[in-house]
């Protein structure tokens, strides 16, 4: 009996020692696992703009269209077409944290065009000849927007960067279409209202310590339009409401602009 009790006590002691060794090994393994450093790829560590900076920017575009710019083949002749479009958009932004800014943007757009005459000739076999002329179009629009822009520096010195911008804008405009009908000059006036939430990524680069040039590409968004039409005498003749959701590259929304930072905090870093 004494031998059996002694043997059991020895087995209990050996088991206790082995359990303590296993517990210590598990603790060390857990500590080592906790102390394993996390891989930091430092994606957001590079600063393109520092907190507290302000920026002012301006985007201007101007384009013209003349009949000499069009080449529609032999079916259209005697064409006399000309038009132009001018857009200016100043904006102001404040960086509430590193690489993050909120701001406001104003805009003005003016466009006009005229088609003095145009001839459509489909040949003698078709016996179709059409002549149009004395058509005119003009448009003025004003807009206001708030935006949020996020930058990501591509190099450690923060000279090159990418950005993504969300913009909520409202626009109101007035367009007029003039034409000849029954030997008399007539016109149609449209009042346009638009609300739009759009997304635009872009690329920026510092060309001077406090001057940054950039280009952005409109990728669409959500848009609502209301159009009310009147005749030349001011009588209401119709209206239209529509909305659309579209994402894709819009060539008409490629903007090139310059931003001026009111001070450069990179010198203080």
ChimeraX commands (.cxc) that place a marker at each C-alpha (Angstrom):
marker #1 position 0.00,0.00,0.00 radius 0.5
marker #1 position 2.80,2.40,0.90 radius 0.5
marker #1 position 4.48,1.74,-2.45 radius 0.5
marker #1 position 1.22,2.47,-4.31 radius 0.5
marker #1 position 0.72,5.77,-2.46 radius 0.5
marker #1 position 4.34,6.75,-3.11 radius 0.5
marker #1 position 3.99,5.96,-6.79 radius 0.5
marker #1 position 0.79,8.04,-7.05 radius 0.5
marker #1 position 2.45,10.99,-5.31 radius 0.5
marker #1 position 5.40,10.82,-7.70 radius 0.5
marker #1 position 3.06,10.74,-10.71 radius 0.5
marker #1 position 1.14,13.77,-9.37 radius 0.5
marker #1 position 4.39,15.71,-8.87 radius 0.5
marker #1 position 5.64,14.89,-12.36 radius 0.5
marker #1 position 2.27,15.91,-13.84 radius 0.5
marker #1 position 2.30,19.19,-11.95 radius 0.5
marker #1 position 5.82,20.01,-13.18 radius 0.5
marker #1 position 4.88,19.16,-16.78 radius 0.5
marker #1 position 1.72,21.31,-16.56 radius 0.5
marker #1 position 3.75,24.26,-15.26 radius 0.5
marker #1 position 6.26,23.87,-18.10 radius 0.5
marker #1 position 3.46,23.76,-20.67 radius 0.5
marker #1 position 1.80,26.83,-19.13 radius 0.5
marker #1 position 5.08,28.77,-19.26 radius 0.5
marker #1 position 5.62,27.78,-22.88 radius 0.5
marker #1 position 2.09,28.89,-23.81 radius 0.5
marker #1 position 2.58,32.20,-21.99 radius 0.5
marker #1 position 5.85,32.86,-23.76 radius 0.5
marker #1 position 4.27,31.97,-27.10 radius 0.5
marker #1 position 1.35,34.32,-26.41 radius 0.5
marker #1 position 3.70,37.15,-25.36 radius 0.5
marker #1 position 5.79,36.63,-28.45 radius 0.5
marker #1 position 2.65,36.66,-30.55 radius 0.5
marker #1 position 1.46,39.89,-28.95 radius 0.5
marker #1 position 4.84,41.50,-29.37 radius 0.5
marker #1 position 4.99,40.67,-33.08 radius 0.5
marker #1 position 5.19,44.10,-34.74 radius 0.5
marker #1 position 2.41,45.03,-37.13 radius 0.5
marker #1 position 3.51,45.80,-40.66 radius 0.5
marker #1 position 3.02,49.54,-41.24 radius 0.5
marker #1 position 3.09,50.40,-44.90 radius 0.5
marker #1 position 3.00,54.13,-44.03 radius 0.5
marker #1 position 0.39,54.90,-46.67 radius 0.5
marker #1 position -0.96,57.89,-44.77 radius 0.5
marker #1 position 2.27,59.03,-43.09 radius 0.5
marker #1 position 3.42,61.23,-45.99 radius 0.5
marker #1 position 1.91,64.69,-45.77 radius 0.5
marker #1 position 0.86,66.57,-48.89 radius 0.5
marker #1 position -0.84,69.40,-46.97 radius 0.5
marker #1 position -0.71,70.05,-43.23 radius 0.5
marker #1 position -3.53,70.80,-40.84 radius 0.5
marker #1 position -4.36,74.50,-40.54 radius 0.5
marker #1 position -3.41,75.50,-44.08 radius 0.5
marker #1 position -5.83,77.32,-46.38 radius 0.5
marker #1 position -5.93,77.31,-50.15 radius 0.5
marker #1 position -7.47,79.47,-52.82 radius 0.5
marker #1 position -7.88,78.24,-56.37 radius 0.5
marker #1 position -9.22,79.20,-59.74 radius 0.5
marker #1 position -10.29,77.17,-62.78 radius 0.5
marker #1 position -10.87,78.97,-66.08 radius 0.5
marker #1 position -11.80,77.49,-69.43 radius 0.5
marker #1 position -12.63,79.02,-72.80 radius 0.5
marker #1 position -13.42,77.38,-76.10 radius 0.5
marker #1 position -14.70,78.35,-79.53 radius 0.5
marker #1 position -16.37,76.55,-82.39 radius 0.5
marker #1 position -16.26,77.73,-85.99 radius 0.5
marker #1 position -17.57,76.25,-89.21 radius 0.5
marker #1 position -13.97,75.72,-90.36 radius 0.5
marker #1 position -13.53,73.28,-87.44 radius 0.5
marker #1 position -16.20,70.91,-88.77 radius 0.5
marker #1 position -15.73,68.40,-91.56 radius 0.5
marker #1 position -19.00,66.55,-92.16 radius 0.5
marker #1 position -18.39,65.45,-95.72 radius 0.5
marker #1 position -20.19,66.44,-98.88 radius 0.5
marker #1 position -23.77,66.18,-97.62 radius 0.5
marker #1 position -23.50,69.46,-95.68 radius 0.5
marker #1 position -22.41,72.59,-97.47 radius 0.5
marker #1 position -22.68,76.37,-97.14 radius 0.5
marker #1 position -22.43,76.04,-93.38 radius 0.5
marker #1 position -21.83,79.18,-91.30 radius 0.5
marker #1 position -21.59,78.20,-87.64 radius 0.5
marker #1 position -19.81,79.89,-84.74 radius 0.5
marker #1 position -19.98,79.70,-80.97 radius 0.5
marker #1 position -18.00,80.03,-77.75 radius 0.5
marker #1 position -18.10,78.94,-74.11 radius 0.5
marker #1 position -16.47,80.53,-71.06 radius 0.5
marker #1 position -16.35,79.11,-67.51 radius 0.5
marker #1 position -14.74,80.45,-64.34 radius 0.5
marker #1 position -14.78,78.70,-60.94 radius 0.5
marker #1 position -13.00,80.22,-57.91 radius 0.5
marker #1 position -12.86,78.21,-54.67 radius 0.5
marker #1 position -11.58,78.35,-51.09 radius 0.5
marker #1 position -10.65,75.40,-48.87 radius 0.5
marker #1 position -9.47,74.85,-45.30 radius 0.5
marker #1 position -7.50,71.80,-44.09 radius 0.5
marker #1 position -9.12,70.69,-40.84 radius 0.5
marker #1 position -6.58,67.85,-40.58 radius 0.5
marker #1 position -3.55,66.61,-42.52 radius 0.5
marker #1 position -4.46,65.93,-46.18 radius 0.5
marker #1 position -8.18,66.58,-45.53 radius 0.5
marker #1 position -9.97,69.76,-46.64 radius 0.5
marker #1 position -13.47,71.20,-46.85 radius 0.5
marker #1 position -14.34,74.19,-48.99 radius 0.5
marker #1 position -16.75,76.19,-51.09 radius 0.5
marker #1 position -16.74,76.77,-54.85 radius 0.5
marker #1 position -18.58,79.33,-56.98 radius 0.5
marker #1 position -19.05,79.17,-60.73 radius 0.5
marker #1 position -20.18,81.17,-63.75 radius 0.5
marker #1 position -20.69,79.84,-67.28 radius 0.5
marker #1 position -21.58,81.71,-70.44 radius 0.5
marker #1 position -22.15,80.10,-73.82 radius 0.5
marker #1 position -23.51,81.37,-77.09 radius 0.5
marker #1 position -23.71,80.19,-80.66 radius 0.5
marker #1 position -25.30,81.02,-83.97 radius 0.5
marker #1 position -26.09,79.13,-87.12 radius 0.5
marker #1 position -26.49,81.70,-89.89 radius 0.5
marker #1 position -27.08,79.18,-92.65 radius 0.5
marker #1 position -26.62,75.51,-93.45 radius 0.5
marker #1 position -27.46,73.42,-96.50 radius 0.5
marker #1 position -28.23,69.69,-96.57 radius 0.5
marker #1 position -27.84,68.00,-99.94 radius 0.5
marker #1 position -28.43,64.23,-100.22 radius 0.5
marker #1 position -27.89,64.12,-103.98 radius 0.5
marker #1 position -30.06,64.22,-107.08 radius 0.5
marker #1 position -31.16,60.59,-106.67 radius 0.5
marker #1 position -32.78,61.32,-103.29 radius 0.5
marker #1 position -34.09,64.73,-104.36 radius 0.5
marker #1 position -33.66,66.13,-100.82 radius 0.5
marker #1 position -32.35,69.64,-100.32 radius 0.5
marker #1 position -32.86,71.45,-97.03 radius 0.5
marker #1 position -31.67,74.90,-96.05 radius 0.5
marker #1 position -31.74,76.27,-92.49 radius 0.5
marker #1 position -30.53,79.51,-90.98 radius 0.5
marker #1 position -30.96,82.33,-88.52 radius 0.5
marker #1 position -30.68,80.09,-85.45 radius 0.5
marker #1 position -29.18,81.41,-82.22 radius 0.5
marker #1 position -28.53,80.10,-78.72 radius 0.5
marker #1 position -27.23,81.70,-75.53 radius 0.5
marker #1 position -26.91,80.45,-71.95 radius 0.5
marker #1 position -25.84,81.89,-68.60 radius 0.5
marker #1 position -25.53,79.78,-65.46 radius 0.5
marker #1 position -24.46,80.41,-61.86 radius 0.5
marker #1 position -23.47,77.71,-59.39 radius 0.5
marker #1 position -22.44,77.26,-55.76 radius 0.5
marker #1 position -21.00,74.12,-54.16 radius 0.5
marker #1 position -19.44,72.65,-51.05 radius 0.5
marker #1 position -16.76,70.00,-51.38 radius 0.5
marker #1 position -14.54,67.62,-49.43 radius 0.5
marker #1 position -11.10,66.72,-50.76 radius 0.5
marker #1 position -8.71,64.01,-49.53 radius 0.5
marker #1 position -5.05,63.95,-50.59 radius 0.5
marker #1 position -2.49,61.15,-50.60 radius 0.5
marker #1 position 1.17,62.04,-51.10 radius 0.5
marker #1 position 3.11,59.87,-53.53 radius 0.5
marker #1 position 6.58,60.75,-52.22 radius 0.5
marker #1 position 8.10,61.48,-48.81 radius 0.5
marker #1 position 8.66,65.16,-49.61 radius 0.5
marker #1 position 5.01,65.61,-50.52 radius 0.5
marker #1 position 5.51,67.15,-53.96 radius 0.5
marker #1 position 3.24,64.82,-55.91 radius 0.5
marker #1 position -0.13,63.65,-54.74 radius 0.5
marker #1 position -3.45,62.11,-55.68 radius 0.5
marker #1 position -6.78,63.38,-54.44 radius 0.5
marker #1 position -10.42,62.37,-54.38 radius 0.5
marker #1 position -13.18,64.98,-54.20 radius 0.5
marker #1 position -16.90,64.81,-53.47 radius 0.5
marker #1 position -18.93,67.89,-54.41 radius 0.5
marker #1 position -22.53,68.86,-53.67 radius 0.5
marker #1 position -23.55,71.67,-56.03 radius 0.5
marker #1 position -26.57,73.69,-57.03 radius 0.5
marker #1 position -26.90,75.55,-60.33 radius 0.5
marker #1 position -29.45,77.91,-61.84 radius 0.5
marker #1 position -29.32,79.21,-65.39 radius 0.5
marker #1 position -31.26,80.76,-68.21 radius 0.5
marker #1 position -30.96,79.84,-71.88 radius 0.5
marker #1 position -32.59,81.36,-74.94 radius 0.5
marker #1 position -33.10,79.79,-78.36 radius 0.5
marker #1 position -33.92,82.13,-81.27 radius 0.5
marker #1 position -35.25,81.00,-84.64 radius 0.5
marker #1 position -37.32,82.03,-87.65 radius 0.5
marker #1 position -40.85,80.68,-88.15 radius 0.5
marker #1 position -43.49,81.82,-90.62 radius 0.5
marker #1 position -41.32,84.75,-91.60 radius 0.5
marker #1 position -41.16,86.08,-88.02 radius 0.5
marker #1 position -38.46,85.94,-85.35 radius 0.5
marker #1 position -39.40,83.78,-82.37 radius 0.5
marker #1 position -37.66,82.57,-79.23 radius 0.5
marker #1 position -37.93,79.97,-76.48 radius 0.5
marker #1 position -36.62,80.70,-73.00 radius 0.5
marker #1 position -35.63,77.94,-70.58 radius 0.5
marker #1 position -34.95,78.32,-66.87 radius 0.5
marker #1 position -32.77,75.50,-65.61 radius 0.5
marker #1 position -32.23,74.32,-62.02 radius 0.5
marker #1 position -29.87,71.50,-61.08 radius 0.5
marker #1 position -28.72,69.74,-57.90 radius 0.5
marker #1 position -25.79,67.38,-58.25 radius 0.5
marker #1 position -23.62,65.13,-56.09 radius 0.5
marker #1 position -20.47,64.32,-58.03 radius 0.5
marker #1 position -17.15,62.53,-57.60 radius 0.5
marker #1 position -13.86,63.62,-59.19 radius 0.5
marker #1 position -10.37,62.15,-58.63 radius 0.5
marker #1 position -7.25,64.00,-59.71 radius 0.5
marker #1 position -3.50,64.57,-59.58 radius 0.5
marker #1 position -1.67,67.52,-57.98 radius 0.5
marker #1 position 1.95,68.70,-58.04 radius 0.5
marker #1 position 3.74,71.59,-56.35 radius 0.5
marker #1 position 5.26,73.80,-59.04 radius 0.5
marker #1 position 6.35,76.34,-56.39 radius 0.5
marker #1 position 6.51,76.01,-52.58 radius 0.5
marker #1 position 3.07,77.63,-52.17 radius 0.5
marker #1 position 1.58,76.99,-55.62 radius 0.5
marker #1 position 0.03,73.69,-56.61 radius 0.5
marker #1 position -1.25,72.74,-60.08 radius 0.5
marker #1 position -3.73,69.96,-60.61 radius 0.5
marker #1 position -6.02,68.19,-63.02 radius 0.5
marker #1 position -9.27,66.42,-62.12 radius 0.5
marker #1 position -11.56,64.04,-64.01 radius 0.5
marker #1 position -15.32,64.00,-63.49 radius 0.5
marker #1 position -16.62,60.47,-63.03 radius 0.5
marker #1 position -20.31,61.30,-62.76 radius 0.5
marker #1 position -22.70,61.06,-59.84 radius 0.5
marker #1 position -26.32,61.70,-58.92 radius 0.5
marker #1 position -28.14,64.59,-60.58 radius 0.5
marker #1 position -31.62,66.15,-60.55 radius 0.5
marker #1 position -32.81,68.74,-63.11 radius 0.5
marker #1 position -35.87,70.95,-63.40 radius 0.5
marker #1 position -36.50,72.87,-66.64 radius 0.5
marker #1 position -39.27,75.41,-67.17 radius 0.5
marker #1 position -39.91,76.81,-70.67 radius 0.5
marker #1 position -41.54,80.05,-71.78 radius 0.5
marker #1 position -42.10,81.68,-75.13 radius 0.5
marker #1 position -40.76,85.07,-76.15 radius 0.5
marker #1 position -43.75,86.81,-74.57 radius 0.5
marker #1 position -43.25,85.15,-71.19 radius 0.5
marker #1 position -46.06,82.60,-71.42 radius 0.5
marker #1 position -45.44,79.23,-69.79 radius 0.5
marker #1 position -45.36,76.50,-72.44 radius 0.5
marker #1 position -43.94,73.47,-70.61 radius 0.5
marker #1 position -41.69,71.96,-67.97 radius 0.5
marker #1 position -39.58,68.90,-67.45 radius 0.5
marker #1 position -38.16,67.11,-64.38 radius 0.5
marker #1 position -35.64,64.31,-64.59 radius 0.5
marker #1 position -32.88,62.69,-62.59 radius 0.5
marker #1 position -30.06,60.34,-63.42 radius 0.5
marker #1 position -27.33,58.31,-61.77 radius 0.5
marker #1 position -24.28,57.83,-63.93 radius 0.5
marker #1 position -20.63,56.93,-63.28 radius 0.5
marker #1 position -18.06,57.12,-66.04 radius 0.5
marker #1 position -15.47,59.45,-67.48 radius 0.5
marker #1 position -16.99,62.70,-68.72 radius 0.5
marker #1 position -14.73,64.55,-71.17 radius 0.5
marker #1 position -16.63,67.77,-70.52 radius 0.5
marker #1 position -15.57,67.66,-66.86 radius 0.5
marker #1 position -11.80,67.54,-67.23 radius 0.5
marker #1 position -10.57,70.57,-65.26 radius 0.5
marker #1 position -7.08,72.04,-65.00 radius 0.5
marker #1 position -6.50,74.56,-62.23 radius 0.5
marker #1 position -4.02,76.19,-59.85 radius 0.5
marker #1 position -4.23,76.38,-56.04 radius 0.5
marker #1 position -2.35,78.93,-53.94 radius 0.5
marker #1 position -1.70,78.02,-50.30 radius 0.5
marker #1 position -1.85,81.05,-48.03 radius 0.5
marker #1 position 1.16,79.78,-46.11 radius 0.5
marker #1 position 3.47,76.81,-46.34 radius 0.5
marker #1 position 3.67,74.77,-43.14 radius 0.5
marker #1 position 6.12,72.33,-44.69 radius 0.5
marker #1 position 8.89,74.81,-43.89 radius 0.5
marker #1 position 8.04,74.52,-40.19 radius 0.5
marker #1 position 8.20,70.73,-40.15 radius 0.5
marker link #1:1,2 radius 0.2
marker link #1:2,3 radius 0.2
marker link #1:3,4 radius 0.2
marker link #1:4,5 radius 0.2
marker link #1:5,6 radius 0.2
marker link #1:6,7 radius 0.2
marker link #1:7,8 radius 0.2
marker link #1:8,9 radius 0.2
marker link #1:9,10 radius 0.2
marker link #1:10,11 radius 0.2
marker link #1:11,12 radius 0.2
marker link #1:12,13 radius 0.2
marker link #1:13,14 radius 0.2
marker link #1:14,15 radius 0.2
marker link #1:15,16 radius 0.2
marker link #1:16,17 radius 0.2
marker link #1:17,18 radius 0.2
marker link #1:18,19 radius 0.2
marker link #1:19,20 radius 0.2
marker link #1:20,21 radius 0.2
marker link #1:21,22 radius 0.2
marker link #1:22,23 radius 0.2
marker link #1:23,24 radius 0.2
marker link #1:24,25 radius 0.2
marker link #1:25,26 radius 0.2
marker link #1:26,27 radius 0.2
marker link #1:27,28 radius 0.2
marker link #1:28,29 radius 0.2
marker link #1:29,30 radius 0.2
marker link #1:30,31 radius 0.2
marker link #1:31,32 radius 0.2
marker link #1:32,33 radius 0.2
marker link #1:33,34 radius 0.2
marker link #1:34,35 radius 0.2
marker link #1:35,36 radius 0.2
marker link #1:36,37 radius 0.2
marker link #1:37,38 radius 0.2
marker link #1:38,39 radius 0.2
marker link #1:39,40 radius 0.2
marker link #1:40,41 radius 0.2
marker link #1:41,42 radius 0.2
marker link #1:42,43 radius 0.2
marker link #1:43,44 radius 0.2
marker link #1:44,45 radius 0.2
marker link #1:45,46 radius 0.2
marker link #1:46,47 radius 0.2
marker link #1:47,48 radius 0.2
marker link #1:48,49 radius 0.2
marker link #1:49,50 radius 0.2
marker link #1:50,51 radius 0.2
marker link #1:51,52 radius 0.2
marker link #1:52,53 radius 0.2
marker link #1:53,54 radius 0.2
marker link #1:54,55 radius 0.2
marker link #1:55,56 radius 0.2
marker link #1:56,57 radius 0.2
marker link #1:57,58 radius 0.2
marker link #1:58,59 radius 0.2
marker link #1:59,60 radius 0.2
marker link #1:60,61 radius 0.2
marker link #1:61,62 radius 0.2
marker link #1:62,63 radius 0.2
marker link #1:63,64 radius 0.2
marker link #1:64,65 radius 0.2
marker link #1:65,66 radius 0.2
marker link #1:66,67 radius 0.2
marker link #1:67,68 radius 0.2
marker link #1:68,69 radius 0.2
marker link #1:69,70 radius 0.2
marker link #1:70,71 radius 0.2
marker link #1:71,72 radius 0.2
marker link #1:72,73 radius 0.2
marker link #1:73,74 radius 0.2
marker link #1:74,75 radius 0.2
marker link #1:75,76 radius 0.2
marker link #1:76,77 radius 0.2
marker link #1:77,78 radius 0.2
marker link #1:78,79 radius 0.2
marker link #1:79,80 radius 0.2
marker link #1:80,81 radius 0.2
marker link #1:81,82 radius 0.2
marker link #1:82,83 radius 0.2
marker link #1:83,84 radius 0.2
marker link #1:84,85 radius 0.2
marker link #1:85,86 radius 0.2
marker link #1:86,87 radius 0.2
marker link #1:87,88 radius 0.2
marker link #1:88,89 radius 0.2
marker link #1:89,90 radius 0.2
marker link #1:90,91 radius 0.2
marker link #1:91,92 radius 0.2
marker link #1:92,93 radius 0.2
marker link #1:93,94 radius 0.2
marker link #1:94,95 radius 0.2
marker link #1:95,96 radius 0.2
marker link #1:96,97 radius 0.2
marker link #1:97,98 radius 0.2
marker link #1:98,99 radius 0.2
marker link #1:99,100 radius 0.2
marker link #1:100,101 radius 0.2
marker link #1:101,102 radius 0.2
marker link #1:102,103 radius 0.2
marker link #1:103,104 radius 0.2
marker link #1:104,105 radius 0.2
marker link #1:105,106 radius 0.2
marker link #1:106,107 radius 0.2
marker link #1:107,108 radius 0.2
marker link #1:108,109 radius 0.2
marker link #1:109,110 radius 0.2
marker link #1:110,111 radius 0.2
marker link #1:111,112 radius 0.2
marker link #1:112,113 radius 0.2
marker link #1:113,114 radius 0.2
marker link #1:114,115 radius 0.2
marker link #1:115,116 radius 0.2
marker link #1:116,117 radius 0.2
marker link #1:117,118 radius 0.2
marker link #1:118,119 radius 0.2
marker link #1:119,120 radius 0.2
marker link #1:120,121 radius 0.2
marker link #1:121,122 radius 0.2
marker link #1:122,123 radius 0.2
marker link #1:123,124 radius 0.2
marker link #1:124,125 radius 0.2
marker link #1:125,126 radius 0.2
marker link #1:126,127 radius 0.2
marker link #1:127,128 radius 0.2
marker link #1:128,129 radius 0.2
marker link #1:129,130 radius 0.2
marker link #1:130,131 radius 0.2
marker link #1:131,132 radius 0.2
marker link #1:132,133 radius 0.2
marker link #1:133,134 radius 0.2
marker link #1:134,135 radius 0.2
marker link #1:135,136 radius 0.2
marker link #1:136,137 radius 0.2
marker link #1:137,138 radius 0.2
marker link #1:138,139 radius 0.2
marker link #1:139,140 radius 0.2
marker link #1:140,141 radius 0.2
marker link #1:141,142 radius 0.2
marker link #1:142,143 radius 0.2
marker link #1:143,144 radius 0.2
marker link #1:144,145 radius 0.2
marker link #1:145,146 radius 0.2
marker link #1:146,147 radius 0.2
marker link #1:147,148 radius 0.2
marker link #1:148,149 radius 0.2
marker link #1:149,150 radius 0.2
marker link #1:150,151 radius 0.2
marker link #1:151,152 radius 0.2
marker link #1:152,153 radius 0.2
marker link #1:153,154 radius 0.2
marker link #1:154,155 radius 0.2
marker link #1:155,156 radius 0.2
marker link #1:156,157 radius 0.2
marker link #1:157,158 radius 0.2
marker link #1:158,159 radius 0.2
marker link #1:159,160 radius 0.2
marker link #1:160,161 radius 0.2
marker link #1:161,162 radius 0.2
marker link #1:162,163 radius 0.2
marker link #1:163,164 radius 0.2
marker link #1:164,165 radius 0.2
marker link #1:165,166 radius 0.2
marker link #1:166,167 radius 0.2
marker link #1:167,168 radius 0.2
marker link #1:168,169 radius 0.2
marker link #1:169,170 radius 0.2
marker link #1:170,171 radius 0.2
marker link #1:171,172 radius 0.2
marker link #1:172,173 radius 0.2
marker link #1:173,174 radius 0.2
marker link #1:174,175 radius 0.2
marker link #1:175,176 radius 0.2
marker link #1:176,177 radius 0.2
marker link #1:177,178 radius 0.2
marker link #1:178,179 radius 0.2
marker link #1:179,180 radius 0.2
marker link #1:180,181 radius 0.2
marker link #1:181,182 radius 0.2
marker link #1:182,183 radius 0.2
marker link #1:183,184 radius 0.2
marker link #1:184,185 radius 0.2
marker link #1:185,186 radius 0.2
marker link #1:186,187 radius 0.2
marker link #1:187,188 radius 0.2
marker link #1:188,189 radius 0.2
marker link #1:189,190 radius 0.2
marker link #1:190,191 radius 0.2
marker link #1:191,192 radius 0.2
marker link #1:192,193 radius 0.2
marker link #1:193,194 radius 0.2
marker link #1:194,195 radius 0.2
marker link #1:195,196 radius 0.2
marker link #1:196,197 radius 0.2
marker link #1:197,198 radius 0.2
marker link #1:198,199 radius 0.2
marker link #1:199,200 radius 0.2
marker link #1:200,201 radius 0.2
marker link #1:201,202 radius 0.2
marker link #1:202,203 radius 0.2
marker link #1:203,204 radius 0.2
marker link #1:204,205 radius 0.2
marker link #1:205,206 radius 0.2
marker link #1:206,207 radius 0.2
marker link #1:207,208 radius 0.2
marker link #1:208,209 radius 0.2
marker link #1:209,210 radius 0.2
marker link #1:210,211 radius 0.2
marker link #1:211,212 radius 0.2
marker link #1:212,213 radius 0.2
marker link #1:213,214 radius 0.2
marker link #1:214,215 radius 0.2
marker link #1:215,216 radius 0.2
marker link #1:216,217 radius 0.2
marker link #1:217,218 radius 0.2
marker link #1:218,219 radius 0.2
marker link #1:219,220 radius 0.2
marker link #1:220,221 radius 0.2
marker link #1:221,222 radius 0.2
marker link #1:222,223 radius 0.2
marker link #1:223,224 radius 0.2
marker link #1:224,225 radius 0.2
marker link #1:225,226 radius 0.2
marker link #1:226,227 radius 0.2
marker link #1:227,228 radius 0.2
marker link #1:228,229 radius 0.2
marker link #1:229,230 radius 0.2
marker link #1:230,231 radius 0.2
marker link #1:231,232 radius 0.2
marker link #1:232,233 radius 0.2
marker link #1:233,234 radius 0.2
marker link #1:234,235 radius 0.2
marker link #1:235,236 radius 0.2
marker link #1:236,237 radius 0.2
marker link #1:237,238 radius 0.2
marker link #1:238,239 radius 0.2
marker link #1:239,240 radius 0.2
marker link #1:240,241 radius 0.2
marker link #1:241,242 radius 0.2
marker link #1:242,243 radius 0.2
marker link #1:243,244 radius 0.2
marker link #1:244,245 radius 0.2
marker link #1:245,246 radius 0.2
marker link #1:246,247 radius 0.2
marker link #1:247,248 radius 0.2
marker link #1:248,249 radius 0.2
marker link #1:249,250 radius 0.2
marker link #1:250,251 radius 0.2
marker link #1:251,252 radius 0.2
marker link #1:252,253 radius 0.2
marker link #1:253,254 radius 0.2
marker link #1:254,255 radius 0.2
marker link #1:255,256 radius 0.2
marker link #1:256,257 radius 0.2
marker link #1:257,258 radius 0.2
marker link #1:258,259 radius 0.2
marker link #1:259,260 radius 0.2
marker link #1:260,261 radius 0.2
marker link #1:261,262 radius 0.2
marker link #1:262,263 radius 0.2
marker link #1:263,264 radius 0.2
marker link #1:264,265 radius 0.2
marker link #1:265,266 radius 0.2
marker link #1:266,267 radius 0.2
marker link #1:267,268 radius 0.2
marker link #1:268,269 radius 0.2
view
